Amino acid sequence: MHWIYLVIAIAFEVIGTLSIKQYMLTSNYYWIGSIVICYTLTFSLLAISIQKIEIGTAYAIWAGVGTALIVILGWLFFKESLNLIKVIGLGLIILGTVLLKLQHT
């Protein structure tokens, strides 16, 4: 169950970060509410998840998967650059995340 909390925390972190980008593009104060709600939820769920998952493992997965998703979604939605170096970096993040998960199994 704690892994589910971690996955949901990652989702809220990604939505919160995308909301920051949207706020910067639109200056619509709606996005500030989204940012506050998403980050409150993400840190709350992260705190719950580390009750059963080692903090180093949980945080590395939370940060790594969140970063990888933001790079991909930034490329898809905001037309940000995605070059070979970024793809290699994403691959290393994913590899590291898988290794951390396998270590915890």
Buried (B, 14 or more C-beta within 10 A) or exposed (E): EBBEBBBBBBBBBBBBBBBBBBBEEEEEEEBEEBBEBBBEBBBEBBEBBBEEBEEEBBBBBBBBBBBBBBBBBBEEEEEBEBEEEBEEBBEEBEEEBEEBBEEBE
